[in-house]
Amino acid sequence: MANIDEIAASAASAPPRVNELRRFVRVFFQRRMVIFGLVVLVILFFSAIFAQQLAPHDPYKPNYRNVTAQPSAEFPLGTDQLGRDILSRLIYGSRTAILVGFLTAGIAAVVGMSLGL
């Protein structure tokens, strides 16, 4: 049976433990695609949160004078068949996309944990 001095000596000669979370974060954030993806997600979240302030027009109000207008200074992405601004509709649509994504992931997690338990 090993005594305490032998255990302490072997522990002192062992390599230092690496914090695995720190190592993962360091390696993970060195990749350009990870940084690009995070930037896209942050932009998406901020556009969803501040949709009322960012959207240049009402996304639901039809404007029949500008039906299928080409991109211009007033409508950066143009308009649809009812004259609604496409940029405003994309900004407001990000709210729905985020909500659906979180609800789907949440339901899948609950069902998966229930079946796993």
Secondary structure, DSSP 8 states (H G I E B T S, - for coil): ---HHHHHHHHHHS-----HHHHHHHHHTT-HHHHHHHHHHHHHHHHHHTHHHH-SS-SS---GGGTT----SSSTT-B-TT--BHHHHHHHHHHHHHHHHHHHHHHHHHHHHHHH-
